């Protein structure tokens, strides 16, 4: 795989203590890994690596939603569970591709897919049959559940997801 870290400083010859000292105290205190990969482009801030990874995954998922809307000729609002499932599939494929490109395992990609799918589908199944819930609110709530599920997994596995590169 081509390196996407060519502009990063080479820290491999430094002893582990020097690398650890380069990590800001805040990152050390919250359980982030003190290895060279966690230093990232943000000058050592593992939280920025986590946020960057999250936003990149959301962008990949948005691309999948656009592809879904274009191919199916409709927006993302529907009360049909099959439409919701197909849209989630369209969102998952580019997210998984992004994760694999970043060096995550298939298992990590599967966990992330489940962390977005299960909460979204739970909200959808609970609220779609209720006529008092407006369509736009249903769409918004399923997407919020999806994003919160992903964020929860990333926080639980913050060491893995704070790395800006390979794992």
DSSP file (Angstrom, degrees, kcal/mol; ACC not computed):
  #  RESIDUE AA STRUCTURE BP1 BP2  ACC     N-H-->O    O-->H-N    N-H-->O    O-->H-N    TCO  KAPPA ALPHA  PHI   PSI    X-CA   Y-CA   Z-CA
    1    1 A X              0   0    0      0, 0.0     2,-0.1     0, 0.0     3,-0.0   0.000 360.0 360.0 360.0 137.2    0.0    0.0    0.0
    2    2 A X        -     0   0    0      1,-0.1     2,-0.3     2,-0.1     0, 0.0  -0.410 360.0-110.9 -68.3 140.0    1.3    3.4   -0.9
    3    3 A X        -     0   0    0      1,-0.1     3,-0.3    -2,-0.1    -1,-0.1  -0.552  27.2-174.3 -73.9 130.4    2.4    5.5    2.1
    4    4 A X  S    S+     0   0    0     -2,-0.3    -1,-0.1     1,-0.2     3,-0.1   0.087  79.1  70.3-105.5  19.9    0.1    8.5    2.7
    5    5 A X    >   +     0   0    0      1,-0.1     3,-1.6     2,-0.1    -1,-0.2  -0.046  55.2 123.3-121.4  29.5    2.5    9.7    5.5
    6    6 A X  T 3  S+     0   0    0     -3,-0.3    -1,-0.1     1,-0.3    -2,-0.1   0.799  74.1  52.6 -64.3 -28.2    5.4   10.7    3.3
    7    7 A X  T 3  S+     0   0    0     -3,-0.1    -1,-0.3     2,-0.1     2,-0.2   0.413  89.3 101.1 -89.9   4.1    5.4   14.2    4.7
    8    8 A X  S <  S-     0   0    0     -3,-1.6     2,-0.1     1,-0.1    33,-0.1  -0.573  83.1-101.5 -85.3 150.6    5.6   13.1    8.3
    9    9 A X        -     0   0    0     -2,-0.2     2,-0.8     1,-0.1    -1,-0.1  -0.423  35.3-113.1 -68.6 147.0    8.8   13.1   10.2
   10   10 A X        +     0   0    0      1,-0.2     3,-0.2    -2,-0.1    -1,-0.1  -0.729  43.2 166.1 -83.7 110.3   10.6    9.7   10.6
   11   11 A X    >   +     0   0    0     -2,-0.8     3,-1.5     1,-0.1    -1,-0.2   0.423  45.7 100.9-103.8  -0.7   10.4    8.9   14.3
   12   12 A X  T 3  S+     0   0    0      1,-0.3    -1,-0.1    24,-0.0     7,-0.1   0.825  78.4  53.4 -59.8 -34.8   11.4    5.2   14.0
   13   13 A X  T 3  S+     0   0    0     -3,-0.2    -1,-0.3     2,-0.1     2,-0.2   0.639  89.6  97.7 -76.7  -9.0   15.1    5.7   15.0
   14   14 A X  S <  S-     0   0    0     -3,-1.5    -3,-0.0     1,-0.1     5,-0.0  -0.507  83.9-109.0 -77.0 144.2   14.1    7.5   18.2
   15   15 A X    >>  -     0   0    0     -2,-0.2     4,-1.9     1,-0.1     3,-0.7  -0.348  32.4-107.4 -67.0 155.7   13.9    5.5   21.5
   16   16 A X  H 3> S+     0   0    0      1,-0.3     4,-2.8     2,-0.2     5,-0.2   0.836 118.8  56.6 -55.0 -37.0   10.5    4.8   22.8
   17   17 A X  H 3> S+     0   0    0      1,-0.2     4,-2.4     2,-0.2    -1,-0.3   0.887 105.7  50.6 -65.8 -36.8   11.0    7.3   25.7
   18   18 A X  H <> S+     0   0    0     -3,-0.7     4,-1.1     2,-0.2    -1,-0.2   0.906 112.4  46.9 -66.3 -39.9   11.7   10.1   23.2
   19   19 A X  H  X S+     0   0    0     -4,-1.9     4,-0.8     2,-0.2     3,-0.5   0.930 112.1  50.5 -65.3 -44.0    8.6    9.3   21.3
   20   20 A X  H >< S+     0   0    0     -4,-2.8     3,-1.0     1,-0.2    -2,-0.2   0.896 108.1  52.6 -61.2 -40.5    6.6    9.2   24.5
   21   21 A X  H 3< S+     0   0    0     -4,-2.4    -1,-0.2     1,-0.2    -2,-0.2   0.769 102.4  60.2 -66.7 -24.7    7.9   12.5   25.6
   22   22 A X  H 3< S+     0   0    0     -4,-1.1     2,-0.4    -3,-0.5    -1,-0.2   0.702  86.2  90.6 -76.0 -18.8    6.8   14.0   22.2
   23   23 A X  S << S-     0   0    0     -3,-1.0    22,-0.1    -4,-0.8    21,-0.1  -0.634  90.5-109.0 -79.0 131.2    3.2   13.1   22.9
   24   24 A X    >>  -     0   0    0     20,-0.5     4,-1.6    -2,-0.4     3,-0.8  -0.226  25.8-115.2 -58.2 149.0    1.3   16.0   24.7
   25   25 A X  H 3> S+     0   0    0      1,-0.3     4,-2.1     2,-0.2     5,-0.2   0.852 113.7  59.8 -55.2 -38.9    0.5   15.3   28.3
   26   26 A X  H 3> S+     0   0    0      1,-0.2     4,-0.7     2,-0.2    -1,-0.3   0.880 104.3  49.5 -59.4 -39.1   -3.3   15.3   27.6
   27   27 A X  H X4>S+     0   0    0     -3,-0.8     5,-1.7     1,-0.2     3,-0.6   0.884 110.6  50.4 -68.4 -37.6   -2.9   12.4   25.1
   28   28 A X  H ><5S+     0   0    0     -4,-1.6     3,-1.0     1,-0.2    -2,-0.2   0.876 107.4  54.7 -66.3 -35.9   -0.9   10.4   27.6
   29   29 A X  H 3<5S+     0   0    0     -4,-2.1    -1,-0.2     1,-0.2    -2,-0.2   0.639 104.7  52.9 -76.2 -13.8   -3.5   10.9   30.4
   30   30 A X  T <<5S-     0   0    0     -4,-0.7    -1,-0.2    -3,-0.6    -2,-0.1   0.144 118.0 -98.3-111.6  20.1   -6.5    9.6   28.3
   31   31 A X  T < 5 +     0   0    0     -3,-1.0     2,-0.2     1,-0.2    -3,-0.2   0.622  68.0 152.7  82.5  13.2   -5.1    6.3   27.3
   32   32 A X      < -     0   0    0     -5,-1.7    -1,-0.2     1,-0.1     2,-0.1  -0.521  54.1 -99.3 -77.1 147.2   -3.9    7.1   23.8
   33   33 A X        -     0   0    0     -2,-0.2    -1,-0.1     1,-0.1     5,-0.1  -0.411  22.8-147.6 -66.5 133.9   -1.1    5.1   22.4
   34   34 A X        +     0   0    0     -2,-0.1    -1,-0.1    -6,-0.1   -12,-0.1   0.081  58.8 117.5 -91.0  26.4    2.3    6.8   22.7
   35   35 A X  S >  S-     0   0    0      1,-0.1     3,-1.0   -15,-0.1     4,-0.4  -0.388  82.1 -99.3 -89.1 173.3    3.7    5.2   19.6
   36   36 A X  G >> S+     0   0    0      1,-0.3     3,-1.3     2,-0.2     4,-0.5   0.817 118.0  61.8 -61.8 -33.4    4.8    7.1   16.5
   37   37 A X  G >4 S+     0   0    0      1,-0.3   127,-1.1     2,-0.2     3,-0.6   0.819  97.8  58.2 -65.0 -29.5    1.6    6.4   14.6
   38   38 A X  G <4 S+     0   0    0     -3,-1.0    -1,-0.3     1,-0.2    -2,-0.2   0.624  88.4  74.9 -77.5 -10.3   -0.5    8.3   17.2
   39   39 A X  G <4>S+     0   0    0     -3,-1.3     5,-2.2    -4,-0.4     6,-0.3   0.862  77.5 167.8 -70.5 -33.8    1.5   11.5   16.6
   40   40 A X  T X<5 -     0   0    0     -3,-0.6     3,-0.6    -4,-0.5     4,-0.2   0.184  55.8 -59.4  55.9-173.1   -0.3   12.1   13.3
   41   41 A X  T 3 5S+     0   0    0      1,-0.2    -1,-0.2     2,-0.1    -2,-0.1   0.586 120.1  79.8 -80.2 -12.1   -0.2   15.3   11.3
   42   42 A X  T 3 5S-     0   0    0     -3,-0.2     3,-0.3     3,-0.2    -1,-0.2   0.209 115.2 -98.5 -87.9  17.7   -1.7   17.3   14.1
   43   43 A X  T < 5S-     0   0    0     -3,-0.6    -3,-0.2     1,-0.2    -2,-0.1   0.780  85.7 -42.1  74.9  25.8    1.6   17.7   15.9
   44   44 A X  S   <S+     0   0    0     -5,-2.2     2,-1.0     1,-0.2   -20,-0.5   0.436  95.9 135.7 105.1  -0.4    0.9   14.9   18.4
   45   45 A X     >  -     0   0    0     -3,-0.3     4,-1.3    -6,-0.3     3,-0.4  -0.722  31.1-172.7 -89.4 104.5   -2.7   15.5   19.3
   46   46 A X  H  > S+     0   0    0     -2,-1.0     4,-2.1     1,-0.2    -1,-0.2   0.788  83.5  62.4 -66.3 -28.3   -4.4   12.1   19.3
   47   47 A X  H  > S+     0   0    0      1,-0.2     4,-2.6     2,-0.2    -1,-0.2   0.901 101.9  51.3 -64.0 -39.7   -7.8   13.8   19.8
   48   48 A X  H  > S+     0   0    0     -3,-0.4     4,-2.8     1,-0.2    -1,-0.2   0.884 108.0  52.7 -63.4 -37.5   -7.4   15.6   16.4
   49   49 A X  H  X S+     0   0    0     -4,-1.3     4,-2.3     2,-0.2    -2,-0.2   0.900 110.2  48.0 -63.3 -40.2   -6.6   12.2   14.8
   50   50 A X  H  X S+     0   0    0     -4,-2.1     4,-2.3     2,-0.2    -2,-0.2   0.933 114.2  45.5 -64.4 -47.4   -9.8   10.8   16.2
   51   51 A X  H  X S+     0   0    0     -4,-2.6     4,-2.7     2,-0.2     5,-0.2   0.906 112.5  51.1 -63.7 -42.6  -11.8   13.7   15.0
   52   52 A X  H  X S+     0   0    0     -4,-2.8     4,-2.4     1,-0.2    -1,-0.2   0.930 110.7  48.5 -61.1 -45.5  -10.2   13.6   11.6
   53   53 A X  H  X S+     0   0    0     -4,-2.3     4,-2.2   108,-0.3    -1,-0.2   0.916 111.6  50.3 -61.4 -43.4  -10.9    9.9   11.2
   54   54 A X  H  X S+     0   0    0     -4,-2.3     4,-2.3     1,-0.2    -2,-0.2   0.934 112.1  46.3 -60.5 -48.3  -14.5   10.5   12.3
   55   55 A X  H  X S+     0   0    0     -4,-2.7     4,-2.3     1,-0.2    -1,-0.2   0.858 110.4  53.4 -66.5 -35.3  -15.1   13.3    9.8
   56   56 A X  H  X S+     0   0    0     -4,-2.4     4,-2.2    -5,-0.2    -1,-0.2   0.900 109.9  48.3 -65.6 -39.3  -13.4   11.3    7.0
   57   57 A X  H  X S+     0   0    0     -4,-2.2     4,-2.4     2,-0.2    -2,-0.2   0.906 110.6  50.9 -66.9 -40.4  -15.8    8.4    7.6
   58   58 A X  H  X S+     0   0    0     -4,-2.3     4,-2.5     1,-0.2    -2,-0.2   0.901 109.8  50.8 -63.0 -40.0  -18.8   10.7    7.7
   59   59 A X  H  X S+     0   0    0     -4,-2.3     4,-2.1     2,-0.2    -2,-0.2   0.911 109.8  49.7 -63.7 -42.0  -17.6   12.2    4.3
   60   60 A X  H  X S+     0   0    0     -4,-2.2     4,-1.6     1,-0.2    -2,-0.2   0.906 112.0  48.6 -62.3 -41.0  -17.3    8.7    2.8
   61   61 A X  H  X S+     0   0    0     -4,-2.4     4,-2.1     2,-0.2    -2,-0.2   0.888 108.0  54.1 -66.7 -38.8  -20.8    7.9    4.1
   62   62 A X  H  X S+     0   0    0     -4,-2.5     4,-2.3     1,-0.2    -1,-0.2   0.890 105.4  53.9 -62.3 -38.7  -22.2   11.1    2.6
   63   63 A X  H  X S+     0   0    0     -4,-2.1     4,-2.3     1,-0.2    -1,-0.2   0.901 107.9  50.7 -61.1 -39.8  -20.7   10.1   -0.7
   64   64 A X  H  X S+     0   0    0     -4,-1.6     4,-2.3     2,-0.2    -2,-0.2   0.880 108.6  51.4 -64.6 -38.2  -22.6    6.8   -0.5
   65   65 A X  H  X S+     0   0    0     -4,-2.1     4,-2.6     2,-0.2    -2,-0.2   0.892 109.3  50.3 -65.6 -39.1  -25.8    8.7    0.3
   66   66 A X  H  X S+     0   0    0     -4,-2.3     4,-2.6     2,-0.2     5,-0.2   0.929 110.3  49.6 -63.6 -44.8  -25.3   10.9   -2.7
   67   67 A X  H  X S+     0   0    0     -4,-2.3     4,-2.8     1,-0.2     5,-0.3   0.910 111.3  50.2 -59.8 -42.4  -24.7    7.8   -4.9
   68   68 A X  H  X S+     0   0    0     -4,-2.3     4,-2.4     1,-0.2     6,-0.3   0.940 111.6  47.2 -59.7 -48.8  -27.9    6.2   -3.4
   69   69 A X  H  X>S+     0   0    0     -4,-2.6     5,-1.0     1,-0.2     4,-1.0   0.887 115.3  45.9 -62.8 -40.0  -30.0    9.3   -4.2
   70   70 A X  H  <5S+     0   0    0     -4,-2.6    -2,-0.2     2,-0.2    -1,-0.2   0.938 115.9  44.1 -69.2 -47.0  -28.6    9.6   -7.7
   71   71 A X  H  <5S+     0   0    0     -4,-2.8    -2,-0.2     1,-0.2    -1,-0.2   0.845 122.4  37.5 -68.8 -33.5  -29.1    5.9   -8.6
   72   72 A X  H  <5S-     0   0    0     -4,-2.4    -1,-0.2    -5,-0.3    -2,-0.2   0.509 102.1-130.8 -97.4  -5.1  -32.5    5.6   -7.0
   73   73 A X  T  <5S+     0   0    0     -4,-1.0     2,-0.3    -5,-0.2    -3,-0.2   0.808  72.5  87.5  63.8  32.1  -33.7    9.1   -8.1
   74   74 A X  S   <S-     0   0    0     -5,-1.0    -2,-0.2    -6,-0.3    -1,-0.2  -0.951  76.1 -98.7-150.8 169.8  -35.0   10.1   -4.7
   75   75 A X        -     0   0    0     -2,-0.3    -1,-0.1     2,-0.2    -3,-0.0   0.041  44.7 -95.0 -78.3-166.9  -33.9   11.7   -1.5
   76   76 A X  S    S+     0   0    0     11,-0.0     2,-0.6     2,-0.0    -1,-0.1   0.307  90.9 103.1 -97.3   8.3  -32.9    9.9    1.7
   77   77 A X        +     0   0    0      2,-0.0     2,-0.3    61,-0.0    -2,-0.2  -0.834  42.3 133.8 -99.1 120.5  -36.4   10.2    3.3
   78   78 A X        -     0   0    0     -2,-0.6    50,-0.0    57,-0.2    -2,-0.0  -0.982  48.3-149.1-157.6 153.2  -38.4    7.0    3.3
   79   79 A X  S    S+     0   0    0     -2,-0.3     2,-0.5    50,-0.0     3,-0.1   0.243  70.7 104.5-107.2  10.1  -40.6    5.0    5.6
   80   80 A X     >  -     0   0    0      1,-0.1     4,-2.0     2,-0.0     5,-0.2  -0.805  64.7-147.2 -94.3 128.7  -39.7    1.7    3.9
   81   81 A X  H  > S+     0   0    0     -2,-0.5     4,-2.6     1,-0.2     5,-0.2   0.839  99.1  57.1 -65.2 -31.9  -37.3   -0.5    5.7
   82   82 A X  H  > S+     0   0    0      2,-0.2     4,-2.5     1,-0.2    -1,-0.2   0.906 106.3  49.7 -66.0 -39.0  -35.8   -1.8    2.5
   83   83 A X  H  > S+     0   0    0      2,-0.2     4,-2.4     1,-0.2    -2,-0.2   0.917 112.0  48.4 -62.9 -42.1  -35.0    1.7    1.4
   84   84 A X  H  X S+     0   0    0     -4,-2.0     4,-2.4     2,-0.2    -2,-0.2   0.917 111.9  48.9 -63.8 -43.3  -33.3    2.4    4.7
   85   85 A X  H  X S+     0   0    0     -4,-2.6     4,-2.1     2,-0.2    -2,-0.2   0.906 112.1  48.0 -64.4 -42.2  -31.3   -0.9    4.5
   86   86 A X  H  X S+     0   0    0     -4,-2.5     4,-2.5     2,-0.2    -1,-0.2   0.907 111.3  50.6 -66.5 -40.6  -30.2   -0.1    0.9
   87   87 A X  H  X S+     0   0    0     -4,-2.4     4,-2.0     2,-0.2    -2,-0.2   0.923 109.6  50.3 -63.0 -42.6  -29.2    3.4    1.9
   88   88 A X  H  X S+     0   0    0     -4,-2.4     4,-2.4     1,-0.2    -1,-0.2   0.890 109.4  52.1 -62.0 -38.5  -27.2    2.1    4.8
   89   89 A X  H  X S+     0   0    0     -4,-2.1     4,-2.1     1,-0.2    -1,-0.2   0.931 108.8  49.7 -61.1 -45.4  -25.5   -0.4    2.4
   90   90 A X  H  X S+     0   0    0     -4,-2.5     4,-0.8     1,-0.2    -2,-0.2   0.838 114.1  46.0 -63.0 -32.6  -24.6    2.5    0.1
   91   91 A X  H  X S+     0   0    0     -4,-2.0     4,-1.1   -27,-0.2    -1,-0.2   0.838 111.2  53.0 -76.9 -33.3  -23.2    4.4    3.1
   92   92 A X  H  X S+     0   0    0     -4,-2.4     4,-3.2    -5,-0.2     5,-0.3   0.881  97.9  62.8 -71.3 -39.8  -21.3    1.4    4.4
   93   93 A X  H  X S+     0   0    0     -4,-2.1     4,-2.4     1,-0.2     5,-0.2   0.933 108.3  39.0 -59.0 -51.7  -19.4    0.5    1.2
   94   94 A X  H  X S+     0   0    0     -4,-0.8     4,-2.4     2,-0.2    -1,-0.2   0.862 115.8  54.1 -68.1 -30.3  -17.3    3.7    0.9
   95   95 A X  H  X S+     0   0    0     -4,-1.1     4,-2.5     2,-0.2    -2,-0.2   0.931 110.7  45.6 -64.9 -44.1  -16.8    3.8    4.7
   96   96 A X  H  X S+     0   0    0     -4,-3.2     4,-2.7     2,-0.2     5,-0.2   0.917 112.0  51.7 -63.8 -43.3  -15.4    0.3    4.7
   97   97 A X  H  X S+     0   0    0     -4,-2.4     4,-2.2    -5,-0.3    -1,-0.2   0.909 110.8  48.7 -59.9 -41.9  -13.2    1.1    1.7
   98   98 A X  H  X S+     0   0    0     -4,-2.4     4,-2.1     2,-0.2    -2,-0.2   0.932 111.5  49.1 -62.7 -45.9  -11.9    4.1    3.5
   99   99 A X  H  <>S+     0   0    0     -4,-2.5     5,-2.6     1,-0.2     4,-0.3   0.906 111.5  48.5 -62.6 -41.6  -11.2    2.1    6.7
  100  100 A X  H ><5S+     0   0    0     -4,-2.7     3,-1.4     1,-0.2    -1,-0.2   0.903 109.6  53.0 -65.4 -39.9   -9.4   -0.6    4.7
  101  101 A X  H 3<5S+     0   0    0     -4,-2.2    -1,-0.2     1,-0.3    -2,-0.2   0.875 106.8  53.5 -60.1 -37.7   -7.3    2.1    2.9
  102  102 A X  T 3<5S-     0   0    0     -4,-2.1    -1,-0.3    -5,-0.1    -2,-0.2   0.469 126.2-103.0 -78.7  -1.8   -6.4    3.5    6.3
  103  103 A X  T < 5 +     0   0    0     -3,-1.4    64,-0.6     1,-0.3    -3,-0.2   0.555  69.5 148.0  95.7   8.6   -5.2    0.1    7.4
  104  104 A X      < -     0   0    0     -5,-2.6    -1,-0.3    -6,-0.2    62,-0.0  -0.439  48.3-110.8 -74.2 152.3   -8.1   -1.1    9.6
  105  105 A X     >  -     0   0    0     -2,-0.1     4,-2.1     1,-0.1     5,-0.1  -0.280  24.0-109.8 -75.6 165.8   -8.9   -4.8    9.7
  106  106 A X  H  > S+     0   0    0      1,-0.2     4,-2.5     2,-0.2     5,-0.2   0.864 121.3  57.0 -62.0 -35.3  -12.0   -6.3    8.2
  107  107 A X  H  > S+     0   0    0      2,-0.2     4,-2.6     1,-0.2    -1,-0.2   0.928 106.1  47.9 -62.7 -44.9  -13.1   -6.9   11.8
  108  108 A X  H  > S+     0   0    0      1,-0.2     4,-2.4     2,-0.2    -1,-0.2   0.898 111.9  50.2 -62.4 -40.2  -12.8   -3.2   12.7
  109  109 A X  H  X S+     0   0    0     -4,-2.1     4,-2.3     2,-0.2    -1,-0.2   0.893 110.8  49.3 -64.9 -39.2  -14.8   -2.3    9.5
  110  110 A X  H  X S+     0   0    0     -4,-2.5     4,-2.4     2,-0.2    -2,-0.2   0.903 110.8  50.3 -66.6 -41.0  -17.5   -4.9   10.4
  111  111 A X  H  X S+     0   0    0     -4,-2.6     4,-2.5     2,-0.2    -2,-0.2   0.913 111.6  48.0 -62.2 -42.3  -17.7   -3.4   14.0
  112  112 A X  H  X S+     0   0    0     -4,-2.4     4,-1.3     2,-0.2    -2,-0.2   0.903 110.7  51.2 -66.4 -40.0  -18.0    0.1   12.6
  113  113 A X  H  X S+     0   0    0     -4,-2.3     4,-2.3     1,-0.2     3,-0.3   0.916 112.7  45.9 -62.5 -42.7  -20.7   -1.0   10.2
  114  114 A X  H  X S+     0   0    0     -4,-2.4     4,-2.4     1,-0.2     5,-0.4   0.887 107.9  57.4 -66.3 -38.1  -22.6   -2.7   13.0
  115  115 A X  H  < S+     0   0    0     -4,-2.5     4,-0.4     1,-0.2    -1,-0.2   0.765 115.1  37.3 -67.3 -23.5  -22.2    0.4   15.2
  116  116 A X  H  X S+     0   0    0     -4,-1.3     4,-1.1    -3,-0.3    -1,-0.2   0.806 119.9  46.2 -92.1 -33.7  -23.8    2.6   12.6
  117  117 A X  H  X S+     0   0    0     -4,-2.3     4,-2.9    -5,-0.2     5,-0.3   0.930 106.4  53.8 -77.2 -47.1  -26.5    0.1   11.4
  118  118 A X  H  X S+     0   0    0     -4,-2.4     4,-2.3     1,-0.2     5,-0.2   0.934 112.7  41.0 -60.8 -51.4  -27.9   -1.3   14.7
  119  119 A X  H  > S+     0   0    0     -5,-0.4     4,-2.3    -4,-0.4    -1,-0.2   0.917 116.7  50.1 -64.3 -39.7  -28.8    2.1   16.3
  120  120 A X  H  X S+     0   0    0     -4,-1.1     4,-2.5     1,-0.2    -2,-0.2   0.933 113.8  44.2 -62.9 -45.5  -30.1    3.5   13.0
  121  121 A X  H  X S+     0   0    0     -4,-2.9     4,-3.1     2,-0.2     5,-0.3   0.861 110.7  55.2 -69.5 -34.2  -32.3    0.5   12.3
  122  122 A X  H  X S+     0   0    0     -4,-2.3     4,-2.0    -5,-0.3    -2,-0.2   0.937 112.0  43.3 -62.6 -45.3  -33.5    0.4   16.0
  123  123 A X  H  X S+     0   0    0     -4,-2.3     4,-2.4     2,-0.2     5,-0.3   0.921 115.4  49.9 -64.4 -43.5  -34.7    4.0   15.7
  124  124 A X  H  X S+     0   0    0     -4,-2.5     4,-2.9    -5,-0.2     5,-0.3   0.940 111.8  46.5 -61.5 -48.7  -36.2    3.4   12.3
  125  125 A X  H  < S+     0   0    0     -4,-3.1     4,-0.5     1,-0.2    -1,-0.2   0.864 116.2  46.4 -63.2 -36.5  -38.1    0.3   13.4
  126  126 A X  H  < S+     0   0    0     -4,-2.0    -1,-0.2    -5,-0.3    -2,-0.2   0.873 125.0  27.6 -73.6 -37.0  -39.4    2.0   16.5
  127  127 A X  H >< S+     0   0    0     -4,-2.4     3,-1.5    -5,-0.2     6,-0.3   0.745  99.9  77.0-102.5 -26.1  -40.4    5.3   14.9
  128  128 A X  T 3< S+     0   0    0     -4,-2.9    -3,-0.1    -5,-0.3    -1,-0.1   0.858  94.5  52.7 -58.6 -37.7  -41.4    4.6   11.2
  129  129 A X  T 3  S+     0   0    0     -4,-0.5     2,-0.7    -5,-0.3    -1,-0.3   0.672  88.7  93.9 -72.7 -12.7  -44.8    3.0   12.1
  130  130 A X    X   -     0   0    0     -3,-1.5     3,-1.4     1,-0.2    -1,-0.0  -0.696  61.1-161.3 -85.1 113.1  -45.8    6.1   14.1
  131  131 A X  T 3  S+     0   0    0     -2,-0.7    -1,-0.2     1,-0.3     4,-0.1   0.722  86.4  65.7 -67.5 -19.4  -47.7    8.5   11.9
  132  132 A X  T 3  S+     0   0    0      2,-0.1     2,-0.7    -3,-0.0    -1,-0.3   0.644  82.2  87.7 -76.7 -13.6  -47.1   11.4   14.3
  133  133 A X  S <  S-     0   0    0     -3,-1.4     5,-0.1    -6,-0.3    -1,-0.0  -0.777  83.6-129.5 -87.5 115.0  -43.3   11.3   13.6
  134  134 A X     >  -     0   0    0     -2,-0.7     4,-2.3     1,-0.1     5,-0.2  -0.253  16.4-117.4 -62.3 151.5  -42.7   13.5   10.5
  135  135 A X  H  > S+     0   0    0      1,-0.2     4,-2.5     2,-0.2   -57,-0.2   0.905 114.4  50.0 -56.5 -45.6  -40.6   12.0    7.7
  136  136 A X  H  > S+     0   0    0      1,-0.2     4,-2.6     2,-0.2    -1,-0.2   0.885 109.9  50.8 -64.1 -38.0  -37.8   14.5    8.1
  137  137 A X  H  > S+     0   0    0      2,-0.2     4,-2.9     1,-0.2    -1,-0.2   0.904 109.3  51.7 -65.7 -40.1  -37.6   13.9   11.8
  138  138 A X  H  X S+     0   0    0     -4,-2.3     4,-2.3     2,-0.2    -2,-0.2   0.938 111.9  46.1 -60.0 -47.6  -37.4   10.2   11.2
  139  139 A X  H  X S+     0   0    0     -4,-2.5     4,-1.9     1,-0.2    -2,-0.2   0.922 114.8  47.5 -61.9 -44.3  -34.6   10.6    8.7
  140  140 A X  H  X S+     0   0    0     -4,-2.6     4,-2.5     1,-0.2    -2,-0.2   0.928 112.2  48.7 -64.0 -45.4  -32.7   13.0   11.1
  141  141 A X  H  X S+     0   0    0     -4,-2.9     4,-2.4     1,-0.2    -1,-0.2   0.876 110.2  50.8 -66.3 -37.3  -33.1   10.8   14.1
  142  142 A X  H  X S+     0   0    0     -4,-2.3     4,-2.0    -5,-0.2    -1,-0.2   0.905 113.0  46.6 -66.6 -38.4  -31.9    7.6   12.3
  143  143 A X  H  X S+     0   0    0     -4,-1.9     4,-2.6    -5,-0.2    -2,-0.2   0.886 111.3  50.8 -71.5 -36.8  -28.8    9.5   11.1
  144  144 A X  H  X S+     0   0    0     -4,-2.5     4,-2.6     2,-0.2     5,-0.2   0.928 110.7  49.7 -63.0 -43.9  -28.1   10.9   14.5
  145  145 A X  H  X S+     0   0    0     -4,-2.4     4,-2.3     1,-0.2    -2,-0.2   0.901 111.0  50.8 -60.2 -40.5  -28.4    7.4   16.0
  146  146 A X  H  X S+     0   0    0     -4,-2.0     4,-2.0     2,-0.2    -2,-0.2   0.940 112.4  44.8 -61.7 -49.1  -26.0    6.2   13.3
  147  147 A X  H  X S+     0   0    0     -4,-2.6     4,-2.4     1,-0.2    -2,-0.2   0.875 113.3  50.0 -66.9 -38.1  -23.4    8.9   14.0
  148  148 A X  H  X S+     0   0    0     -4,-2.6     4,-2.6     2,-0.2    -1,-0.2   0.883 108.6  53.2 -67.8 -37.5  -23.7    8.5   17.8
  149  149 A X  H  X S+     0   0    0     -4,-2.3     4,-1.9    -5,-0.2    -2,-0.2   0.917 111.4  46.1 -61.4 -43.0  -23.2    4.7   17.5
  150  150 A X  H  X S+     0   0    0     -4,-2.0     4,-2.4     2,-0.2    -2,-0.2   0.919 112.3  50.3 -65.0 -44.1  -20.1    5.3   15.4
  151  151 A X  H  X S+     0   0    0     -4,-2.4     4,-2.3     1,-0.2    -2,-0.2   0.901 108.0  53.9 -62.4 -40.7  -18.8    7.9   17.9
  152  152 A X  H  X S+     0   0    0     -4,-2.6     4,-2.2     1,-0.2    -1,-0.2   0.929 109.9  46.9 -60.0 -45.7  -19.4    5.5   20.8
  153  153 A X  H  X S+     0   0    0     -4,-1.9     4,-2.5     1,-0.2    -1,-0.2   0.918 111.1  52.0 -62.4 -42.5  -17.3    2.8   19.1
  154  154 A X  H  < S+     0   0    0     -4,-2.4     7,-0.3     1,-0.2    -1,-0.2   0.866 110.4  48.2 -63.6 -35.4  -14.5    5.2   18.3
  155  155 A X  H >< S+     0   0    0     -4,-2.3     3,-1.0     1,-0.2    -1,-0.2   0.878 111.4  49.5 -72.6 -36.8  -14.4    6.4   21.9
  156  156 A X  H 3< S+     0   0    0     -4,-2.2     3,-0.2     1,-0.3    -2,-0.2   0.896 123.5  32.7 -65.7 -39.5  -14.4    2.8   23.3
  157  157 A X  T 3X S+     0   0    0     -4,-2.5     4,-2.1    -5,-0.2     3,-0.5  -0.286  78.9 142.9-108.8  44.8  -11.5    2.0   20.8
  158  158 A X  H <>  +     0   0    0     -3,-1.0     4,-1.7     1,-0.2    -1,-0.2   0.786  64.6  61.0 -62.5 -29.0   -9.9    5.4   20.9
  159  159 A X  H  > S+     0   0    0     -3,-0.2     4,-0.5     2,-0.2    -1,-0.2   0.950 110.2  41.5 -61.6 -47.1   -6.4    4.0   20.7
  160  160 A X  H >4 S+     0   0    0     -3,-0.5     3,-0.7     1,-0.2    -2,-0.2   0.928 119.7  42.9 -64.5 -45.3   -7.2    2.4   17.3
  161  161 A X  H 3< S+     0   0    0     -4,-2.1  -108,-0.3    -7,-0.3    -1,-0.2   0.579 102.9  64.9 -85.5  -9.0   -9.1    5.3   15.9
  162  162 A X  H 3< S+     0   0    0     -4,-1.7     2,-0.3    -5,-0.2    -1,-0.2   0.637  80.6  98.9 -83.6 -13.7   -6.9    8.1   17.1
  163  163 A X    <<  -     0   0    0     -3,-0.7  -125,-0.2    -4,-0.5  -126,-0.1  -0.560  65.1-153.2 -73.1 134.0   -4.1    6.8   14.8
  164  164 A X  S    S+     0   0    0   -127,-1.1    -1,-0.1    -2,-0.3     2,-0.1   0.577  73.6  17.0 -83.8  -9.5   -4.0    8.8   11.6
  165  165 A X  S    S-     0   0    0      1,-0.3    -2,-0.1  -128,-0.3   -63,-0.0  -0.213 106.3  -3.1-134.7-138.4   -2.5    5.9    9.6
  166  166 A X              0   0    0      1,-0.1    -1,-0.3    -2,-0.1   -63,-0.2  -0.174 360.0 360.0 -67.4 153.4   -2.0    2.2    9.6
  167  167 A X              0   0    0    -64,-0.6    -1,-0.1    -3,-0.1   -64,-0.1   0.344 360.0 360.0-123.7 360.0   -3.0   -0.1   12.5
